[in-house]
Amino acid sequence: MWEFIRERWDLIGYNALQHANLVFQAVLVATVVAVALAVVVNKFRFLDPVANTLSAIGLTIPSFALVGLLLPLTKIGAMTAFICVAFYAALPILRNAVVGFSQVDETLIESARGMGMTELGILLRVRLPLAWPVIHAGVRTSVQMSMGVAAIAAYVLGPGLGGYIFTGLSQAGGANAVNYAVVGTVGIVIVALIADLLMLLLGRATISKGIRT
């Protein structure tokens, strides 16, 4: 095993960075889209159960099924992997963002309006900072979930460590089959742990001490 890793260390490191990069970009796009949708839902409260229902239904769709639906449109490659990861990443963020915005005290909103703040100013300086702890929790969950989805997306030649797992499975019984599978699996776990630590530090840096739990 150690000889296998030593001989392929550079390639393993490169694929680990690609895996993290895919998840980072997908979660970033998913966060922007999900928060924007949550703002709309918060403005039109009748959409609240619709958003929760769509989020719950989306999480029940198997990853392989979504990949199969995307293939005729986006073909095999990184784009299909990105869309698949971003889709699943957006669901927990949307759910948490809707909850976070709904928990903002309306008296604070009225006070902000009384001070002459615009709706955009209220969103950026009042609603979003107060809802951010809940949104951040959703983003943190999304990052961890996306690590696994990105591994499955390697089935369509998406970047990352998932390819090692599929290579190991396809070579079952071969000399390096177990090595490939173990390196891919353990590598993803390590990347996920590092990403979670970074998300924890992001929360400490961006969440006000006054509202931090």
N, C-alpha and C positions, 0 to 999 in steps of 0.2 A: 504493500500500500504506500509506504513512504517513498519507495523508489518511483512508483507511478506518479506521485505528486511532485517529486523533485524534477522529474523529466519534463513535466508539463506545467510547471509552476507559473511561468509567464502567461500561458494561455488560460489557465484557471483564473489567475488574477484579472486578466482582461475580461473574461466572461462574467466574473463577479461584479466588476464595474459596470458592464453592460446591463446586467440584471438590475442593479441598483438604479441605473440611469433610466431604464424603461419604467420602473415603478415610480421613481421621482417625477418624471415628466407626466405620466398618466394621472398620478394623484394630484399634481398641480393643476392640470386642466380640469380634472373632475371636481376639485375644490371650487374653482372659479364658477363652473357651470352650476354646481349644486347650490352654492350660496346665492347665486343670482336667481335660481328657481325658488329658493326658500324666501327670498325677499318678495317675490310675486305672490307666493302662497300666503305670506304674512299679511300682505295687503288685501288679498281676497280670501278671507278665512274659509269660505265654502270649499276651497281647493285642498284644505288640510287633510281630510280623509282620503282624497284622491292621491295625494303625494305619498301618504303612508301606505296605501294599498299597492301603488306601483312599485314602491321600494321593496315591500315584502314579496311581491310576485317576482320582481327582478332577481332577488336573491335565490329563488327556487329554480331558476333556469340553469341547467348544468353547463359548465364551461365548454365542454366538447360540443354541446348542442349549439351554443352561440357561435363558436368557431365555424361549425358547419354552415350556419346561416350566413356568416360573413364571407366565406370563401368565394361564392359566385360574384360578389361585389368588389371585394378588395384583394382577392387572389392570395397566394401563399407569400408570406413575408412579414416584415416588421410592422407594416400598417395594420394588418389584421390583428397582430399581437397587441399593438398599442390600443386599438379600439376596444378589444375585449377586456383588457386590464382597466382602461378608463371607465368602461361601462359599470363594472362591478365596484370600482373604487368610488364612484359617485353615489351609490345607493346608501351606505351608512352615513356619509357626510350629509346628504340631503335630509335624511331622517333627523339627525342631530341638529342640523341648522334650523329646521322648522321648529323643533322643540326649543332650541336656544332663543330664537327670536320671539317666540310666544311667551317666554318667561320674563322678558324685559318689562319692568314696571312702567305702566302707562303714565303714571304721574311724572316720571322722569322725562318722558317724551313731551308731555304738555309743558313742563318747565322749560325744555329746550326750545319749543316753539315760542313760548312767551319771551325768551331771550332773543328772538329774531333769527334763529337758525333755520336754514333751508332744509328740505327733506333729505337732500343728499348729505348735508352736514350732519343731520341727526343720525342718518344711517352709518356714516363713517366714524363719527365721534361719540355716539351714544349706543345705538343698537348693536353694531358689530363688536365693539370692545366688551360689552356686557354679555353678549351671546357667545363670544369667542371661546371661553372655557369648555362649553358643551360642544361647539363645533370642532375644537381641537381634539376632543376625545374621539369624535367621529373620524377625524383625519388619521389619528393614531391607529384606530382599529382598521381603517381602510388600508393603511400602509402594510400592516401585517397580513391582511387578507390578500392584498395584491401580490405579495411575494409568492404565494402559492399559485395564484391565477397566472402569473408570469411564467411559472414553471410549466404549466399546462399549455400555455401559448407557444412554447417551444415546439409543439407538435406541428405548427405551421411555419417552422423555421424562424420563430421570433428570437431575439437576442437573449442571452443570459445563460444561466446554469442548468436550466431545464433540459437542454439538449443532452447533457451527460446522463440524466436519468433515463431518457428514451433510448440513448445509445446502449446503456447497460441492459435495459429490458430487451432490446432487439438482439443483443449478443448473449442472451441467457445461456449459460453453460460454457461460454468462452473464457479465455484466460483472464481478461480484464473486465468482465461483465460486472462483477461485484464492485470493483474499484470505481468504475464509471458511476454506478448508481449511488455509492456511498459518498463520493466526492461531490456529486450534484446535490444530494440531499443535505449533507452536513454543511456544504457551502452556502446553500440557501438559508439554513438556520442561522449561520453566523452573520450573514448579511442582514437578516431580519432583526437579530439582536442589536447590531450596530445601529440600524435604522431606528429602532425603538428608543435607543439611548439618545439619538439625535433629536427625536420627536419630544422626548422628555425635556431636553435642554431647551428646545424651541418653546415649549410651554412655559418654562420658568422665565424665559426672556421676554415673552410676549403677553403673558397674563399678569395683570396688576396684582400686587400682593394683597390689596384690599378685597379682592374677590377670588383669590386662589384658594382652592380647597385642599 
